[in-house]
Amino acid sequence: QGLPVNDVVVYTSSRNNSIWGHDEKWSPSASLVLGKGYKHDVISREALLGLMQRQAVLLIDSRSSSEYQAGHLPGALSLPLEELGQMHETLQHLPPDRWLVTYCEGPPCDLSHQLAQVLVQNGYRSVAIYDAGLNDWLAGGGALSSEKP
């Protein structure tokens, strides 16, 4: 079945989308527009957990290397926005068959939004942002990891 390509919608509540593996619903009414014509999905913690259970996601931490090392979401890859110039090889080899979900601390941090835009500019189509970020993860009782994937 594959991943939806360019299906620019945001997690809320109206249409079933089988990628999530259960009955999360979607609505195109709240799409995030980032810069010149770039739109990305924004997902909730619950939707993210569903993707993690199905192993259909690669989490990407957009914070600094030192913040990543201090603790990150389980299984997350470190791709600090400030070091992108040195990570060209990594950018070219991200899995095309999974959702790429960027995150940072949560509002007002916008590193995850900037990184999502870079991913789209590099040809990735299944890009989403865990906008609430690390703060929401911790508030929901989520654990942090210090292991690299």
LUMDO-614022 format. One record per residue (C-alpha): x, y, z; residue in three letters. Coordinates in Angstrom, 3 decimals. Layout:
<nodes>
<node><px>X</px><py>Y</py><pz>Z</pz><rest>ALA</rest></node>
...
</nodes>
This chain:
<nodes>
<node><px>0.000</px><py>0.000</py><pz>0.000</pz><rest>GLN</rest></node>
<node><px>2.880</px><py>2.405</py><pz>0.642</pz><rest>GLY</rest></node>
<node><px>2.969</px><py>5.791</py><pz>2.279</pz><rest>LEU</rest></node>
<node><px>0.727</px><py>8.597</py><pz>1.138</pz><rest>PRO</rest></node>
<node><px>2.710</px><py>11.020</py><pz>-0.986</pz><rest>VAL</rest></node>
<node><px>1.994</px><py>14.731</py><pz>-0.677</pz><rest>ASN</rest></node>
<node><px>-1.095</px><py>14.053</py><pz>1.445</pz><rest>ASP</rest></node>
<node><px>-0.850</px><py>17.326</py><pz>3.311</pz><rest>VAL</rest></node>
<node><px>-3.065</px><py>16.948</py><pz>6.334</pz><rest>VAL</rest></node>
<node><px>-2.881</px><py>17.393</py><pz>10.072</pz><rest>VAL</rest></node>
<node><px>-3.884</px><py>15.038</py><pz>12.860</pz><rest>TYR</rest></node>
<node><px>-7.281</px><py>16.062</py><pz>14.215</pz><rest>THR</rest></node>
<node><px>-10.502</px><py>14.132</py><pz>13.657</pz><rest>SER</rest></node>
<node><px>-12.319</px><py>13.450</py><pz>10.411</pz><rest>SER</rest></node>
<node><px>-10.936</px><py>10.828</py><pz>7.955</pz><rest>ARG</rest></node>
<node><px>-9.491</px><py>7.368</py><pz>8.604</pz><rest>ASN</rest></node>
<node><px>-5.924</px><py>6.925</py><pz>7.329</pz><rest>ASN</rest></node>
<node><px>-4.709</px><py>3.312</py><pz>7.464</pz><rest>SER</rest></node>
<node><px>-1.028</px><py>4.225</py><pz>7.842</pz><rest>ILE</rest></node>
<node><px>-1.633</px><py>4.679</py><pz>11.565</pz><rest>TRP</rest></node>
<node><px>-2.847</px><py>1.112</py><pz>12.057</pz><rest>GLY</rest></node>
<node><px>-5.921</px><py>2.085</py><pz>14.034</pz><rest>HIS</rest></node>
<node><px>-8.644</px><py>4.690</py><pz>13.915</pz><rest>ASP</rest></node>
<node><px>-6.818</px><py>7.988</py><pz>14.225</pz><rest>GLU</rest></node>
<node><px>-8.545</px><py>10.521</py><pz>12.052</pz><rest>LYS</rest></node>
<node><px>-7.249</px><py>13.323</py><pz>9.866</pz><rest>TRP</rest></node>
<node><px>-8.414</px><py>16.720</py><pz>8.714</pz><rest>SER</rest></node>
<node><px>-6.806</px><py>18.916</py><pz>6.051</pz><rest>PRO</rest></node>
<node><px>-8.104</px><py>22.056</py><pz>7.741</pz><rest>SER</rest></node>
<node><px>-5.098</px><py>22.651</py><pz>10.001</pz><rest>ALA</rest></node>
<node><px>-2.124</px><py>22.057</py><pz>7.704</pz><rest>SER</rest></node>
<node><px>1.053</px><py>23.835</py><pz>8.668</pz><rest>LEU</rest></node>
<node><px>2.529</px><py>25.953</py><pz>5.941</pz><rest>VAL</rest></node>
<node><px>6.250</px><py>26.466</py><pz>6.347</pz><rest>LEU</rest></node>
<node><px>7.843</px><py>28.984</py><pz>4.093</pz><rest>GLY</rest></node>
<node><px>7.302</px><py>29.067</py><pz>0.359</pz><rest>LYS</rest></node>
<node><px>4.752</px><py>26.362</py><pz>-0.351</pz><rest>GLY</rest></node>
<node><px>6.050</px><py>23.732</py><pz>2.074</pz><rest>TYR</rest></node>
<node><px>3.380</px><py>21.931</py><pz>4.028</pz><rest>LYS</rest></node>
<node><px>3.896</px><py>19.211</py><pz>6.614</pz><rest>HIS</rest></node>
<node><px>1.824</px><py>16.899</py><pz>8.731</pz><rest>ASP</rest></node>
<node><px>1.771</px><py>17.677</py><pz>12.436</pz><rest>VAL</rest></node>
<node><px>1.129</px><py>14.649</py><pz>14.604</pz><rest>ILE</rest></node>
<node><px>0.072</px><py>14.126</py><pz>18.184</pz><rest>SER</rest></node>
<node><px>1.853</px><py>12.003</py><pz>20.779</pz><rest>ARG</rest></node>
<node><px>-0.842</px><py>9.320</py><pz>20.387</pz><rest>GLU</rest></node>
<node><px>-0.364</px><py>9.120</py><pz>16.613</pz><rest>ALA</rest></node>
<node><px>3.411</px><py>9.038</py><pz>17.082</pz><rest>LEU</rest></node>
<node><px>3.110</px><py>6.137</py><pz>19.536</pz><rest>LEU</rest></node>
<node><px>1.025</px><py>4.268</py><pz>16.966</pz><rest>GLY</rest></node>
<node><px>3.701</px><py>4.730</py><pz>14.311</pz><rest>LEU</rest></node>
<node><px>6.404</px><py>3.676</py><pz>16.770</pz><rest>MET</rest></node>
<node><px>4.517</px><py>0.472</py><pz>17.617</pz><rest>GLN</rest></node>
<node><px>4.249</px><py>-0.352</py><pz>13.918</pz><rest>ARG</rest></node>
<node><px>7.916</px><py>0.551</py><pz>13.328</pz><rest>GLN</rest></node>
<node><px>6.757</px><py>2.857</py><pz>10.540</pz><rest>ALA</rest></node>
<node><px>8.670</px><py>5.933</py><pz>11.682</pz><rest>VAL</rest></node>
<node><px>12.166</px><py>7.318</py><pz>11.980</pz><rest>LEU</rest></node>
<node><px>12.288</px><py>9.947</py><pz>14.701</pz><rest>LEU</rest></node>
<node><px>14.747</px><py>12.745</py><pz>14.011</pz><rest>ILE</rest></node>
<node><px>15.960</px><py>14.966</py><pz>16.832</pz><rest>ASP</rest></node>
<node><px>16.747</px><py>18.421</py><pz>15.445</pz><rest>SER</rest></node>
<node><px>18.323</px><py>19.712</py><pz>18.672</pz><rest>ARG</rest></node>
<node><px>22.072</px><py>20.032</py><pz>19.277</pz><rest>SER</rest></node>
<node><px>24.274</px><py>16.947</py><pz>19.699</pz><rest>SER</rest></node>
<node><px>24.767</px><py>17.715</py><pz>23.396</pz><rest>SER</rest></node>
<node><px>20.994</px><py>17.957</py><pz>23.973</pz><rest>GLU</rest></node>
<node><px>20.507</px><py>14.667</py><pz>22.110</pz><rest>TYR</rest></node>
<node><px>23.169</px><py>12.958</py><pz>24.223</pz><rest>GLN</rest></node>
<node><px>21.522</px><py>14.216</py><pz>27.417</pz><rest>ALA</rest></node>
<node><px>18.303</px><py>12.387</py><pz>26.448</pz><rest>GLY</rest></node>
<node><px>16.110</px><py>11.862</py><pz>23.406</pz><rest>HIS</rest></node>
<node><px>13.001</px><py>9.999</py><pz>22.310</pz><rest>LEU</rest></node>
<node><px>13.627</px><py>6.235</py><pz>22.043</pz><rest>PRO</rest></node>
<node><px>15.116</px><py>5.250</py><pz>18.686</pz><rest>GLY</rest></node>
<node><px>15.643</px><py>8.834</py><pz>17.535</pz><rest>ALA</rest></node>
<node><px>18.426</px><py>9.763</py><pz>15.139</pz><rest>LEU</rest></node>
<node><px>20.369</px><py>12.945</py><pz>15.858</pz><rest>SER</rest></node>
<node><px>20.343</px><py>15.356</py><pz>12.921</pz><rest>LEU</rest></node>
<node><px>21.063</px><py>18.767</py><pz>14.469</pz><rest>PRO</rest></node>
<node><px>19.934</px><py>21.580</py><pz>12.237</pz><rest>LEU</rest></node>
<node><px>23.103</px><py>23.505</py><pz>13.112</pz><rest>GLU</rest></node>
<node><px>25.275</px><py>20.650</py><pz>11.770</pz><rest>GLU</rest></node>
<node><px>23.393</px><py>19.838</py><pz>8.549</pz><rest>LEU</rest></node>
<node><px>26.292</px><py>20.919</py><pz>6.353</pz><rest>GLY</rest></node>
<node><px>28.387</px><py>18.112</py><pz>7.838</pz><rest>GLN</rest></node>
<node><px>25.594</px><py>15.536</py><pz>7.573</pz><rest>MET</rest></node>
<node><px>24.987</px><py>15.485</py><pz>3.824</pz><rest>HIS</rest></node>
<node><px>25.636</px><py>11.720</py><pz>3.678</pz><rest>GLU</rest></node>
<node><px>23.062</px><py>11.047</py><pz>6.405</pz><rest>THR</rest></node>
<node><px>20.496</px><py>13.239</py><pz>4.652</pz><rest>LEU</rest></node>
<node><px>20.862</px><py>11.206</py><pz>1.465</pz><rest>GLN</rest></node>
<node><px>20.312</px><py>7.831</py><pz>3.167</pz><rest>HIS</rest></node>
<node><px>17.205</px><py>8.236</py><pz>5.291</pz><rest>LEU</rest></node>
<node><px>14.658</px><py>5.437</py><pz>4.757</pz><rest>PRO</rest></node>
<node><px>12.099</px><py>6.310</py><pz>2.067</pz><rest>PRO</rest></node>
<node><px>9.629</px><py>3.681</py><pz>3.338</pz><rest>ASP</rest></node>
<node><px>9.005</px><py>5.277</py><pz>6.737</pz><rest>ARG</rest></node>
<node><px>7.570</px><py>8.505</py><pz>8.026</pz><rest>TRP</rest></node>
<node><px>10.335</px><py>10.919</py><pz>8.982</pz><rest>LEU</rest></node>
<node><px>9.154</px><py>12.711</py><pz>12.114</pz><rest>VAL</rest></node>
<node><px>11.178</px><py>15.666</py><pz>13.336</pz><rest>THR</rest></node>
<node><px>11.012</px><py>17.067</py><pz>16.840</pz><rest>TYR</rest></node>
<node><px>12.752</px><py>19.468</py><pz>19.227</pz><rest>CYS</rest></node>
<node><px>11.824</px><py>20.779</py><pz>22.695</pz><rest>GLU</rest></node>
<node><px>8.368</px><py>21.946</py><pz>21.612</pz><rest>GLY</rest></node>
<node><px>7.075</px><py>25.499</py><pz>21.319</pz><rest>PRO</rest></node>
<node><px>8.621</px><py>28.021</py><pz>20.973</pz><rest>PRO</rest></node>
<node><px>11.445</px><py>25.895</py><pz>19.455</pz><rest>CYS</rest></node>
<node><px>11.066</px><py>25.734</py><pz>15.672</pz><rest>ASP</rest></node>
<node><px>14.111</px><py>23.598</py><pz>14.781</pz><rest>LEU</rest></node>
<node><px>11.829</px><py>20.662</py><pz>13.934</pz><rest>SER</rest></node>
<node><px>9.908</px><py>22.827</py><pz>11.465</pz><rest>HIS</rest></node>
<node><px>13.092</px><py>24.037</py><pz>9.805</pz><rest>GLN</rest></node>
<node><px>14.478</px><py>20.494</py><pz>9.543</pz><rest>LEU</rest></node>
<node><px>11.193</px><py>19.217</py><pz>8.073</pz><rest>ALA</rest></node>
<node><px>11.483</px><py>21.876</py><pz>5.367</pz><rest>GLN</rest></node>
<node><px>15.064</px><py>20.762</py><pz>4.586</pz><rest>VAL</rest></node>
<node><px>13.910</px><py>17.135</py><pz>4.315</pz><rest>LEU</rest></node>
<node><px>11.183</px><py>18.076</py><pz>1.839</pz><rest>VAL</rest></node>
<node><px>13.679</px><py>20.167</py><pz>-0.139</pz><rest>GLN</rest></node>
<node><px>15.856</px><py>17.033</py><pz>-0.316</pz><rest>ASN</rest></node>
<node><px>13.040</px><py>15.007</py><pz>-1.881</pz><rest>GLY</rest></node>
<node><px>11.437</px><py>13.291</py><pz>1.090</pz><rest>TYR</rest></node>
<node><px>7.648</px><py>13.234</py><pz>0.925</pz><rest>ARG</rest></node>
<node><px>6.509</px><py>11.463</py><pz>4.103</pz><rest>SER</rest></node>
<node><px>7.637</px><py>14.107</py><pz>6.562</pz><rest>VAL</rest></node>
<node><px>5.812</px><py>15.040</py><pz>9.750</pz><rest>ALA</rest></node>
<node><px>6.502</px><py>17.205</py><pz>12.779</pz><rest>ILE</rest></node>
<node><px>5.925</px><py>16.245</py><pz>16.396</pz><rest>TYR</rest></node>
<node><px>5.317</px><py>19.897</py><pz>17.119</pz><rest>ASP</rest></node>
<node><px>4.637</px><py>19.479</py><pz>20.853</pz><rest>ALA</rest></node>
<node><px>8.066</px><py>17.859</py><pz>21.092</pz><rest>GLY</rest></node>
<node><px>10.133</px><py>16.628</py><pz>23.982</pz><rest>LEU</rest></node>
<node><px>8.201</px><py>18.643</py><pz>26.583</pz><rest>ASN</rest></node>
<node><px>4.922</px><py>16.969</py><pz>25.577</pz><rest>ASP</rest></node>
<node><px>6.596</px><py>13.549</py><pz>25.503</pz><rest>TRP</rest></node>
<node><px>7.791</px><py>13.974</py><pz>29.093</pz><rest>LEU</rest></node>
<node><px>4.464</px><py>15.458</py><pz>30.233</pz><rest>ALA</rest></node>
<node><px>2.738</px><py>12.339</py><pz>28.869</pz><rest>GLY</rest></node>
<node><px>4.986</px><py>10.064</py><pz>30.922</pz><rest>GLY</rest></node>
<node><px>7.325</px><py>9.149</py><pz>28.071</pz><rest>GLY</rest></node>
<node><px>10.833</px><py>8.001</py><pz>28.893</pz><rest>ALA</rest></node>
<node><px>14.009</px><py>9.369</py><pz>27.353</pz><rest>LEU</rest></node>
<node><px>16.856</px><py>7.300</py><pz>25.977</pz><rest>SER</rest></node>
<node><px>20.575</px><py>7.921</py><pz>25.900</pz><rest>SER</rest></node>
<node><px>21.254</px><py>5.090</py><pz>23.423</pz><rest>GLU</rest></node>
<node><px>21.946</px><py>5.695</py><pz>19.747</pz><rest>LYS</rest></node>
<node><px>19.753</px><py>3.773</py><pz>17.283</pz><rest>PRO</rest></node>
</nodes>
